[in-house]
Each structure stands twice: as structure tokens, then as C-alpha cells.
């Protein structure tokens, strides 16, 4: 395999990453927070690590083939995560394991954290965490295709390698899609920050939370997460923009190009929104009748927390595990439900549940009418064999990976609830798990280092939808 173009692009990614490290360095210098040196040192290490790769392989042929694309996707995420951990390692005096876990959780928009004392933490570190989630939400490959002309060759394959959901060709050129997606993503982030500011957040809090809301990442500037802001207006702003982050950005592009009904007529969007509304209605009534909350408080808490989990954001407003066994069980089940394809969310996307339900209905009809021929379609398109194989493979490996990771975590002494919910929340990129240790009121700091590395691998595999990573471990991948 010719890996020269892969190494060239990774070198370029590291050089760009080093420039991004200057943003929190500049902010720390401006506010006299005292963290500039750590960011400048990290930027220098990152830049001079990427420069040789970029320079020595600058003459590479950029006709990227399938294997190069998959290798580029995996190595770019690993390289960026590894070097992004340096500022936290130097600045916060934590182990590299903790720094890498925090960074991987941020870039994959998982939202799990090992840090505490956020309210008094260096502002540059907080800004860096939020910026990583914002970059990871839209995806490095999407940003690269929007900016780098030589990556637009085979751009749709690059979309698919980072997330199998970016395959809807809204426009003839993937570069055009990427540019418009980035513009919409940026615009919604600015709009979210504006509404947060209106709700009482200061400018720093507004920008940070806007980046982690649209990216459905869930990092906050406070240990109490969104509960730090006792304002229902902020809670509902967050709920709405988390929901928007869970919608397909390609459909936003179609809306801007004149197809106003692109969102409302899409089967996946309809199912996603309807599922949330029904869940809000019945769950809030249950909470109202089984607690001392008013009806509006129940609706606010339910809407915020369920949307946070389903969109895999991970913001916490209250410890919902204290609501009883039914609520804890429901939230654990919601961990496996993701948003729409082509969104910033993780988990098992809604369209996979829809196709699975269609196949079940057809199978039941086939049993009653063995000689009948039923056409399988979804969103106006026929469900082909490739789609079915992809669905079955993803579902199988998602379940298998969750099982294996749970077993490995339990071998390290973790109890069943912590091991199972930790594995599920890592692979689904949700954030908080269940139990006293990693639940909404806790964090991952006390876990063994080996568990943190395993969970970091799970986060990456979940963000790249499992198959993109597993393909590297097949013998055929490395042979012509």
C-alpha cells in the first residue's frame, strides 16, 4: 500500500492542530490565566512532528483508494487525539492516560470526563476541551474536504469512512456539501451562543456551551454541568439545539438550496422527532405523578435529559438515576438510541431501527403469504442487499463490541452496572453511565488506567461506527 499521501495529510492535520492550540494560548495570555506556555509548548511539539510528514511526502499521488481512505481516517483520529492531549497533560498536571481519555472523549463527542474542579480550572483548558468537541462533532474529514482541494477526490468515500451516514449526495460535488455543512454548523453554533447569552450566561460560557451543544458533546465549564445555570430558558435552548444537532446536516443544505420541505418530509426526521415528543409526553407525566416536581418542571427535566442521552450529548441537569428503577432502566435503554444519520450524534441511528422494523413486518407477512413478493423500501428508495448487509454487520459488531468491552472491564474489578453502562456509553458516545462511580453525578477519574485505555478505544470505534476500524484488522486489507 502506498501510504505516502496518508502520511502527508496526517502531517498537515498536525500542523493545523498546532495552529488551533494558539487560540486558547492567546485567550490565556489575554486574560492572564497563566496557561499560555503549556499551549505554546504543545503547539511547537505538534507542529514539528507534523512538518516532516508534510514536507517529505509532499510529492505523493493523491488519487486515494479505498484502503488508503480507511487508513487515513483511523490514523488521523488517533494522531489528532494523541497530540491534542498534550496541553491538558502539561497544564493540568494529570497523567497522559487521563489527558488522552479526556481528549478522545472530547474529539469523539462522548463527553465522559476524568476532570473535576471545572469551575476554577484554567480557562484555556476549558476552551480547548470545547473546541475539540466542536471539531470532532463535524468531523475532521468533513472539514478537510471543505478546505483541501486534493481531498475532494473520492470525497464521498471519505465521508463514508468517517461515518457511514454521509452518503446522501445532496449535490454533485462532495466539496460543495462539506463547505455548506461547515457553514451551517458554524451558523447554528453562533445562534446557540447568542441565545445562551440572552439566558444569562457570560460570553465565555455561551461560546463554550454552544460548541459542545451543537456537536452533541456535552462538556461544560462547571462540575454541575447545565444545573449550574438555574434558568429554564437555558435548558430549553439547550434542548432545542441538541435536537438540531441530531438532525441530518445534509438536509439543512437542501433547505438552503430551496427544498424547504427536505426536513419535514424525511422519514428519518419524522421518526426521530415523533419519538422524542412521545417520550417527553409520557415520561413527564410519569415523573409528575411520581415526584414533587410541577408539570412544567417535569417536562423540562424529561425533555432535557432524554434529548441529551438520545442525541448522545451527555449534559446533566439532575441525577436521573435517583428517580427510581424504571427511570434508570429507561435511560440505559435510551443510551443505545442515537439521532439521525448525517448528524453529530453517535449510537445506533434512528434509520437502523426503522429499517429493522420494516424487515420484521415483511418477514411476518412472508410467513403468512409465502408466495407473495414484498418490495422493501425506505424513504422512497429500495432497500438493497448492500444496505441489509451493512445494517446486520453494524448491529452484530456493535453488540459484540459492547459485550467484549463489558467483560474486559469486569475483569478489572468493576461491578456489572459500571462495566456494562461504561462500555455502552463509550461505544454509543453518550458520556455519563450509570451507578455511583460513572453516573450523571460522578466521573471516570477513579477507574484503572487500563480501563480508561479500553474505553478510549471503544469511543473511537463507536465514533467511526465500528466497521471502519475493524476493517484494518482483516488480512485482505493489507494485501493487494
N, C-alpha and C positions, 0 to 999 in steps of 0.2 A: 504494500500500500504506500502511495506517495503521501507522506504526512507533512511535507514542506508547507503547503498552503494552510494546513491546520495550525501548525506552529506559528506561522506568520500572523494569522488572525488572533491567536491567543496572546501573542506579544503585543499586538495593537490593543486588545482588550485591557491588558495590564497597564499599558501606558495611559489609556483613557481613565482607568480606575485611579491611577495616581493623581491625575488632574482633579478628579472628583474629591479626593481626600483634601484638596486645598480649600474646599468650601467650608467644612467645619473648622479647619485651621484658621481661616480668615475670620470666621464668626467668633471663635475663641479669642483671637487677637483683638477683635473689635470690642468684645465685652469683658476683656481682661479675665477670662475664665481660667487661663493657665494650662490649656491643653494643646497649644499650637505645636510645641516641639514634638510631641508624640505623633501628631498627624504629619508633620513635615518629614520626620524620620521614616515613617511608614510609606509616605509618598515616594521618597527617594529610593527605598529598597524596592518598592513595586515597579517604579519606572525603570531602574537599571536592571531589573530582572526581565522586563518585557522588551527592552530595547534590543538586546542581542537577537532574540527570536524574530522580532520585526525586521531587523536590518539584514541578517544573514539569509533569510528566506524571502526577501522582497521580490525575487525574480520567479517565484513559484507560479505554476499554472493554476488559475482559479476556476477551472471547469470542475467544480466539486461533484463527486459521485456519491452514491448512497452511503457507502461505508465511511467516506471522509466526513460526510454531513453528520452522521451519528457520533463519530469520534469527536468532531468539533464541538457538538452540543454538550457531550459529557465532560470533556476536558475543560471547556470554557467555564462551566458552572463550578467545577472543582477548583480551578485555578483562581477564579474571582473570589470564591468563598475563602480559600486559604489565605490570600493576601489581604482580604477585607478584614480579617481577624486581627491583623497587626495593630491597628490603632487602639482597639479595646485591650489587647494584650499589654501594650506599653503604657496606656493611660490609666487603666483601672487596677493594675497590679493583680490580675487574675491569671490563672493557668491558661496555656494555649488551648487546652481541651475546652475549657469554659468559653474562651473567646471564639473558637471555631464553632462550637454548638450555637452560641448566640448569633453568630454571623450566618450560619447555614439556616437557622430558624428564621432569620430576617429575610435573607435573599429568597428563600422558598416561600415566603409569606406565611409561615406556620404560626409564628407568634409565641412559641414556647420560650421561656426565659430562665436564666440562672441568676439574674441580677436582682438585687433589692436596693432600697435606698434611692430610687429613681428621682424622688422629689428634690434631693440635694446633690444629685450627680452632675458631673461636668456637662455643660450644655452641648459642647461639641460631640460628646459621645452619644447623647440623646438624638442629636440631629443626624449623626452618622447612621444610627440604627434605623431611623425613619426613612432616610434616603435609600438605604439598602432595600428596605421593603418596597419602596416606590419603584425602584429599578427592577426588582425581581417580579413585581406584580405584572408589569407589562412584558417582561422577558427580555433578556439580553439579545436574543436573535432578532426579535421584532425591532428593537432599537437599532441593531446593526444593519438590518436590511433597509431601514428607513434612511440611514446615513451613508453606508458604504456601498458604492455602486457595484463593486466586484462581487458582493454577496447576493446581489439580486439575481444572479444566475442560479437557477434552480431554487428560487426563493420560496416557492410553495412547499418544497421538500424540507427546507429549513424550518418553516412554520410548523410542519407536521412533526419534525423531530423533537421540537421543544414541547409541543402539546398537540396531540392527535386531533384536536378540535379546530385548529386554524386552517382547515382545508376548504372552506367555502370560498370560492373565487368570486368575491363581490365585484372585482374589477380585473381587467385582463393582465395587469402587471402587479406582482406581489409588492414591489416597491411603493406603488401608489397606495395599496392597502395599508402598508406599515406606516407610511407618513401620516395618513389620515387617522389611523388608530392612535398614534402618539399624540397628535394634536387634540383629539377628543379626550384622551386620557389626561393630558395636561389641563385642558379647559375645565373638565369636571373637578379636578383637584383644586384649581383656583376657586371655583364656585363653592366647593365644600368648605374651604378655608374661610371664605367670606361669610358664610352662614355660621360657622363656628365662632367667628369673631363677633358677629351680631349677638350670639348667645351668651357672650361674656368671657370667652377665652381671650387671653392676650395673643399678640401676633405670633410669638414663638410656639405657643400651644396649638394655635389654629393651624399653622403650616405643618407641624409635625403630625397632628392627628388627621389632617386632610390627606397627607401622603399615605398614612397607614390605614385609612378608611377605604379609599378608592382601590388600593392594592389588596384589600381584604387581608391585611397582615395582622393588625391588632396590637402593635407595640404602642405604648403610651409613655407619657412623661411623668407619670405618677404610679406609685405602687398600687394605688386603689383603682387604677385604670379609669374608666369613664365615671365611676362612682365619685371620683374626686370633684366632679362638676355637678352640683346639686341643682340641675336645671332640666326639666322635661323637654324643653325646646332643643337642647343639645342632643338629648337621647334620640329624639325623633329625626333630627337632621342626620345623625349617625346611622340610624336605621334605614333611612331613605337612600343615603349614598352607599351603604353596604349593599343594599338591594341593586342599585345601579351598577355597582362593581361586579355583581353576579350575573349581569346580562351580557349577551354577545356583543363585543365591540364592533364586529364586522357589520352588525345590523344598525348600529349607530352611524356607521359610514354610509350605508344605504339610505338612511333617513336624510342625511345631509345632501345626498345626491338626488333627492327628490322623491324617493319612495317612502312617503310619510308613514304608510301602514306597515313598514317592514317589521317593526317590533310587535305590534298588536296582532298581526296575522300569523306570527310564527308559533307553531305548535309547542315548541320547547319553552318559549317565554310564557305562553298562556299557562302551561302546566306548572311552571316554576312559581309564577305569581299567584295562581289559584291555590297551590299547595300552601304557600305562606299565609294567605288570607284565611283559609280554612283552619290552619293550625293556630293562628292568632286567636280566632274567634272561640274555638272550643277550649283551648288551653287556658286562655284568660278567664273564661267562665269557671273552669275548674279551680284555678288559683283564687279567684274571687270568693268562691264558696268554701274554700278550704284554708283561708288565711284571713288576716285582719286588713289586707290591702283593700282600698276602694276599687271600684270597677276600672277607673281610668288608670290608677297605679298598676293594677293587674295587667291591663292591656299594654301599658308602656313597658313593664318589665318583661312580659312574654314576647312582645314584638321585638324588643332589642336583643334579648338573649337568644331566642330561636334564630333570628336572622343572622346574628353573629356566628352561631355554630354552623348553620346551613351554608352560609357563604364562606365558611372556614376563616372568618376574620379573627375570632378569639378575644374580642373585647369582653371585659367582665363588668357587669353592673351590680351584681349581687351573687352570693354563693348559692346557686340554684340547687345544689345537692342537698341543702337544708330544707327544701320544700317537701321532701319525702321520697320514698322508694319509687313511686310512679314517675315523678319528675326526673329523678336521676336516671332511671331506665330509659325514658323517652329521649333525654339529651344524649345518652350514649348511642342510641339508635340513630339520632339525627347526625351524629359525627360522621356517619358513612354517606350521608346525602350531601352532594355538592350543588353548585349553581349550574348555570348554563354552559354549554360548550362555547369556547372562544371568549370566556370571561377571565377574570383574575383569580377565580376560586379554584380550590382543589377538590378532593373527594371524588365520589362516583357521580358523574354529571347526570342531570335530570334525563337527558335524552336516552341514556342507557337503561334507566328504569322504564321509560316509555316503550322502547323497542322490546325490552324483555316482556312487558305486559302484553304487547301485541302478539309476540310469538306464543305466549301462553294461551291467549284466546284462540289463535289459529290452530294450535295443537289440540285444544279441546274440541273445536269444531271438526277437525280432521278425524278425531276418534268417533264422532257421531256420523260423519259423512266421509267414509274412507276414500271414495272415488271422486270426491269433489276437488277442484283446484282453486285454491285461495291465493289471491295476489297480496303480497306483503309490501306495504308502502309506509313511508313516514315523511311528513312534511312535503307531500306531493311527489316524493321520489321513491323509486322501488328500493326495497331493502335487498341488497345484493349479497352474494356469498362472502365477499370480502368484508362487508360490514358485520355479518354474523360471526365470522371467524375472529375479527378484531374484538367484538363485544365479548365473546366467550373467553378468548385468551386473556383480555384485560381483567375480567371478573375473576377468573381462576387464579391468576397470579397475584391479584390484589388480596384475595382471601388467603392464599398460600403464604404470601409475604407477611401478612398480619399474624398468622398462626406461628410461623417460624420466629418472627421477632418477639412475640409474646413468650414463647418457650425460652429463648435465649435470655430475655430479661428476667424471667423467673429463676433461671439458673444462677443469677447474680444476687439472689436473695430478696427480690421484690415480690410483694404479695400479688395475688391474682388481679385485683382491681387496678393496682398501679401498673402492672406489666401489660395487661390487656388494653386498658384505656391509653397508656403511653404509646403502645405500638399503633393503635388505631389513630390517635391524634397526630402522630408523626407522619404516617403514610397518607392520611387524608389531609394533612397540612392545616389542621384546625387550631392547635395551640394548647389550651388547657385540657387536662384529662379529668379523671375522677379520683376521689379519695382525699385523705388528709395531706398527702405529700404533693401531688401534682395537680390537685383540683383547682377550681377557679380562685381559691383563696391562697394557694401555695405556688411553688415553682419547682424547677428541676435541679436546683443547686445541690441538694443532698444526695443525688443519685451517684453511683460509682462512675468513674471516668469511662470505663468500658461501655457502660450503658449509654452514656452520652454520645460516644462514637457510633454505637449501633443505631441510636435514634437519629443521628445526623445522616447516616446512610439511608435510613428509612424516609427522612424528609426529602432527600434528593430524589430517591426513586419515586416517591409519591408526586413530587412536582413535575418530573419528566414522564409521569404516567407509566412507570414500571417497565414497559416493553422497551423503551428507548435505552434503558440501562442494561437490561438483561441481554439484549442482542449482542453486546460486546463480549459476553461470556460464551458465545456459541463458536465452535471450531470453524464453521464456514465463514464467519466474519473476517477471519484473519487469513483466509486462503483465497487465491484467485479462482 
